[in-house]
Amino acid sequence: MRLGLQVSNFSWPGAPASIGPTFGRIARNAEDAGLASLWVMDHFFQISVIGPPELDMVEGYTALAFAAGQTSRIELGTLVTGVTYRHPGLLAKTVTSLDVLSGGRAWLGIGAAWNEEEHRGLGVPYPSTRERFERLEETLQICLQMWEGDESPYAGRHYQLDRPLNVPQSLRRPHPPILIGGGGEKKTLRLVAQYADACNLFDLGLGPEGIPRKLEIIRQHCEDVGRDYAEIEKTCLARVTLSGDGRGESTPREPVQTVDQAVERFGRLSEAGIDTVILGLGNDTDDATYDLVAEVVRQVEPLSAR
């Protein structure tokens, strides 16, 4: 099993001046602790499950480019880009540029978008759910075509590209891996089976309506499109505050856990079929936390999803 880190809260003491130094330190700590990947949200307003929209939020790809300059190994992606925010040709160029400048460490994390408030607030069109999914599929097709080096015109329902040129090409071949976020069983998980290298699910629990059900739906979609289910990396977003002694204020959404408790939790996720857990660390700015993170990494690396 691999572990990653998502940074979703940038309202640190001393912000905005402290944002750059603090985020850079988090990126370096994450890499030094052995985490495989670093993720940021692709939002422009803070989302309600974390805090009010007025909290600090930095643009995702700018943040990842900054993190790339602070690190040398850790992989970088958004969890996940809203398809409505960027024209697909420009999105392919953005991810390619991140991949080239980081030495081949970029991911394309993408989804159908959902935050109507920030769309309206910033003047970004917010189409119907059906149209957003149509745009998502066309965007996936365009990105893959551009990474293949195919410059022939693309004519879709929503996007028309006369010459989808992509130079320089990504360092990672055949393309930066594609992660699709969301658990919608009819549309999102079908797109996972058809186009993605990875899926991302919330920690939905291990009951019959939780993660095992979502993974079984992906398996069924893979059978329908002739895809090997094992090719898809199954990732899960899980929030936790790591504590050496387990003390602290715990909530259902963000439990305080010791290393042993976290390892046990991630072991259960591995048994359910999860390959990678992406952590939302409640104490990600505490340098001492990363000694605990490194121990969790050491203990969960031997785990393999079944």
N, C-alpha and C positions, 0 to 999 in steps of 0.2 A: 504494500500500500504506500502511496505517496501522499504527502501533505503539502498544502499551499496556504497562503495567507491572503485574505481580503481586507483592505483598509477602506472603511466606509465613513469614518468620522474624522474631519479635519479641524474641528473647532477646539484647538488646543490652547492652553494658556499662552498669551502673547500673540495670538493670531491677529492679523495675517503674517506678520514678520516671522513668526515661529514655524509657519507651515513648511517651508522649504527645508530648513535644517532638521525638523522633526521627522518629516516623511523620508528624507534621505537616510537618517539614522535607522528608521524602521526597516527600510529596504536592505541596508547593510546587515542589520541584525538578523533579518529573515534568511538572507543568504548564508551567513556564518553559522546559523543554527541548523542548516541542512534542508531547509524547506525547498521544495521543487519549483514553486511558482508564486508569483505576486500578482494580485488582482486589485483593480479599483472598480467602483461602479461607474457606469456611463450615465450620470445624471448632472443636471445643472442647478437644481434646487435639492436640498436635503430631503430625503423621503420620510414619510410620517412615522414609520416603525422605529426610526432612530431619533428623530427630533423635528422641530418646525422647519419650514422651508428657508427661513432666514439664517440657519446655521451655515458655516463655511462649506463650500463645495468647489473643488477645482475640476477643470476639464480633464477628462479621462486620458486622452492620448498625450496631452502635454505632460501629465503626471507620470505616465509610463515612460516617456522619453527621458524625463528627468531621472527616474529610477534606473533606467538603462545606463546612464552615465555614472551612477553610484555603485554599480554592481558589475559582475562579469559572467555569472553563471545562471542565475535564477531566471525562469521563464516569465513572460509578461503578457497580461491580457486584461480586457474589460469583462466584467461579470454583471451584465452583458450590454453591448451596444444596442440601443434602440434603433431599429431599421429606419425609422422616420427622420433621424437626426442628420444623416449625411447621404448625399447621392452615392449610389453604389460604386461608381467609377472612382470617386474621390476617396471612398472608404477603402477600396482595394489599394489605392496609392498610399494612403495613410498607414495601413497595416504593413504594407511592403516596406515603406520607409523605416518604420520601427524595427522591422526584422533585419534590414540591412545595417542600420546603425547600431543595433544591439548585438550583432554577430550571430543572427539566426535564432532569436529567442522569443519572437512574437507569436501570439495566438490571435485569431479572430473569434472573439466571443460575441454572440449576436442573438437577438430575440425580436419579438414582434412589437415591442414598446408598449407602455401602459400608462405612464404618468401624464395624464391629460393636463394637470395643473401647470406643469412646466412648459408643455407645448403651448398652451394658451398664453402663459405669461411672457414667453419669448417670441411669440409670433410664428411658431412652427406649426404647419398644418397637421391636424390630428384626424386621419381618416377612420373609417369604420373598422371594426375588428376584421371583417372579411378582407378589406382592402389591405390592411397592414400585413396580413399573412400572405396575400398575393405578392406584395412588395418584398416580403422576406424571401420568398422562394426565388423571385427574379434576382434579388441581390445576391443570393448564394450562387445562382447560375452565372451571373456576371463576374463575381470574384473568381470563381473557378476557371472561367474562360480566360480571364486576364492572367491568372497565374500559369495557365497552360501556354501563354504566349500567342493565343489566337486573337488576331486583330480584326477578324471579320466583323461586320456590323451585327449588333444585337438589337432585335426588334421585339420588345415585349409589350404587354398591355400598358404598363406604367412607365417603363424606361426604354429609351431608344439611344443607342450609342453608335455613332458612325465609325469610330475607330478606337476600340478599347485597348490602347497601347499602354504597356506597363514596363517601363525601363527606368531604373534597373529592376531586374527580377528579384524576387525574394531569395535569400540565401537558403532557407529551409525548403527542401524539395520533397514532393512535388509542389508543396505550398505550405504556408503556415497552417497549423492544425486549426480546424473549425470546431468550436464548441457552441452548441445551441442550448440556451437556457429556457427553462419552463417545463411544466408537466402536463400540458394539454394533450389528451390522449389521441384525439382524432387528427389534429393538425401538427402541433409542435413535435410530438414524438414520431410522427410519420416523417417529418422533415429531418429529424435526427437520423432515422434509419436510411434515408435516401442520400443525405448530403454530408453529415457531420462525422468528425473524428471523435467527438465526445459530447456527452449530455451533461447538464447540470440540474440537479434536483435539490429542493430544500430538504432538511432533515425532517421528513414527513412521518417518521416513526416506522416501526418494523411490523405493524399489524397488517391485516389483509388489505386495507385501503391505503397503505403507506408505500414505502420504497419498493418492496417486492412486486406490488401490483404494477407500478410504473415500469419497472424493468421487464416484466412479462409482456407488457404492451409493446415496448420497444422490440422485444424478441419476435413478437407476432408481426410487427411491421417489417422487420428484417426479412422474415420468411416471405412476406408478400412481394418485396422488391428484389429478392435474391441476394441479400447482403449477409455477410458473416457477422453475427451478433458479437462475436469475440473481438472484432476489429474496433468496436466503439468503447472508448474509455468512459466509465460511469463515475461521475463526480457528484459530490454532495456538499452543500454549504451548511456548516454547523457552527453556531456561536458558543463560545466558552470563555470563562475567565480562569486561567491556570493559577493555582496557588500551591505553594509548597506544603502547607498544612491543611488545606481545604477550607480555611476560614474566609469569610467574606459574605457579602450580601448576594444571595443566589436568587435567580428568577427562573421560571420555566423556560423562557426564551434564551437566557444566558446563565447557565448554571456555573457555580464556582466548583472546580474539580481539581483534584490532585492529579499527578502524572498517572498513577495507577488507575484512577477512575476514568481519565480520558482515554487511556489505552484500552481499557475494557469496553468503553463506548464505541471506539473506532473499530475494535475487533468485531463487535456485533454488526456494524455497518459493513465490514468486509465480508462477513458470513452471509449477509443479505445480498451481496453482489456489487458493492461499491469498491472502486479501484483507488479513488483519490478523494480525500476529505479536504475541503477548503475552509480554513478556520476564519471566523470572525472573532478576533481576540479582544475581549473587553479591556485588557491591560496591555495593549500593543505598544504603548509608549514607554513602558517600564523595561529598562535594559535587562534587569534581573530575570524577567519572565522568559527570556530566550534561552537561558540555561535549562529551564524546564521544557521549553519547546524542543530543544536539542535531544533531551532524554526521551520525549514522546516520539520524535522522529526515529531515534535509534531502536525503540521497541516495536514500532508499527511497521517499519520497512520490511521485515520478514513476512508480514501478513500478505496473503494473496486472496483476491476475491474468488468466490466459487461460482 
